[in-house]
Amino acid sequence: MLTSKQRAYLRALANRLETILMVGKGGIDEHIVKQANDALKARELIKVKVLETAPHSSRDTAQEIAEQTKSEVVQVIGTKFILYRKNQQNPKIVVPKSKKN
């Protein structure tokens, strides 16, 4: 689970990212989930756009893909959302540690 500071850090990194995945009228299928999985493994942080023709809202789509890819929703804004999943073998992004009391 990400803290608000970790989310803010990841949001800042995601600002410069290009959208690499689009969900359209076909909704979420195994092809979309595989593409998201592969992208998360390679990049850890991805930006996804939900087209107007998609059957579900951006928030619902983000939650569903996050569950199926075991990633976390960093942010949902309008038709775009950001997902993050740490690559355990080859981490590329160093997320600041959360302070636990």
C-alpha positions as CSV (number, residue, x, y, z in Angstrom):
1,M,0.0,0.0,0.0
2,L,1.4,3.4,-1.0
3,T,1.5,6.3,1.3
4,S,0.3,9.8,0.2
5,K,4.0,10.9,-0.1
6,Q,4.9,7.9,-2.2
7,R,1.9,8.6,-4.5
8,A,2.9,12.2,-4.9
9,Y,6.5,11.1,-5.8
10,L,5.1,8.6,-8.4
11,R,2.7,11.2,-9.8
12,A,5.6,13.6,-10.3
13,L,7.5,10.9,-12.2
14,A,4.4,10.0,-14.3
15,N,4.0,13.6,-15.5
16,R,6.5,13.1,-18.2
17,L,5.3,9.6,-19.3
18,E,3.6,9.0,-22.5
19,T,0.3,7.0,-22.6
20,I,1.3,3.5,-23.6
21,L,-2.0,1.6,-23.3
22,M,-5.5,2.5,-24.4
23,V,-8.7,0.8,-23.3
24,G,-11.5,1.1,-25.9
25,K,-14.9,-0.4,-26.7
26,G,-13.6,-3.9,-26.1
27,G,-13.0,-3.1,-22.4
28,I,-10.6,-5.1,-20.4
29,D,-9.7,-8.4,-21.9
30,E,-6.7,-10.8,-21.5
31,H,-4.8,-8.9,-24.2
32,I,-5.1,-5.6,-22.3
33,V,-4.1,-7.3,-19.0
34,K,-1.1,-8.9,-20.7
35,Q,0.0,-5.6,-22.2
36,A,-0.3,-3.9,-18.8
37,N,1.6,-6.7,-17.1
38,D,4.4,-6.6,-19.6
39,A,4.6,-2.8,-19.4
40,L,4.6,-2.8,-15.6
41,K,7.4,-5.4,-15.6
42,A,9.5,-3.4,-18.0
43,R,8.7,0.1,-16.7
44,E,7.1,-0.2,-13.2
45,L,5.1,3.0,-13.8
46,I,2.6,3.2,-16.7
47,K,0.0,5.7,-17.9
48,V,-3.2,4.3,-19.4
49,K,-6.0,6.1,-21.3
50,V,-9.7,5.0,-21.3
51,L,-11.4,6.0,-24.5
52,E,-15.0,7.4,-24.6
53,T,-16.1,4.1,-26.3
54,A,-15.0,2.0,-23.3
55,P,-17.8,0.3,-21.3
56,H,-16.6,1.4,-17.9
57,S,-15.3,4.5,-16.2
58,S,-11.6,5.3,-15.8
59,R,-11.8,4.6,-12.1
60,D,-13.5,1.2,-12.5
61,T,-11.1,0.3,-15.3
62,A,-8.0,1.3,-13.2
63,Q,-9.2,-0.8,-10.3
64,E,-9.9,-3.8,-12.4
65,I,-6.6,-3.7,-14.2
66,A,-4.7,-3.1,-10.9
67,E,-6.4,-6.1,-9.4
68,Q,-5.6,-8.4,-12.3
69,T,-1.9,-7.2,-12.6
70,K,-1.4,-6.9,-8.8
71,S,-0.4,-3.3,-9.2
72,E,-1.5,-0.1,-7.4
73,V,-3.5,2.8,-8.8
74,V,-1.4,5.9,-8.2
75,Q,-3.9,8.4,-9.7
76,V,-7.0,8.7,-11.8
77,I,-7.6,12.0,-13.7
78,G,-10.3,12.3,-16.3
79,T,-9.8,9.6,-18.8
80,K,-6.2,8.7,-17.8
81,F,-4.8,6.7,-14.9
82,I,-1.4,5.7,-13.6
83,L,-0.4,2.2,-12.3
84,Y,2.7,1.2,-10.4
85,R,4.1,-2.2,-9.6
86,K,7.6,-2.7,-8.2
87,N,9.8,-5.1,-10.3
88,Q,11.3,-7.3,-7.6
89,Q,14.1,-8.7,-9.8
90,N,15.2,-5.4,-11.4
91,P,13.7,-2.3,-9.7
92,K,14.0,0.9,-11.8
93,I,12.2,3.4,-9.6
94,V,13.4,4.0,-6.0
95,V,10.2,4.9,-4.1
96,P,10.9,6.7,-0.8
97,K,10.3,4.5,2.2
98,S,7.3,5.1,4.3
99,K,7.9,6.1,7.9
100,K,6.1,3.7,10.3
101,N,5.7,4.8,13.9
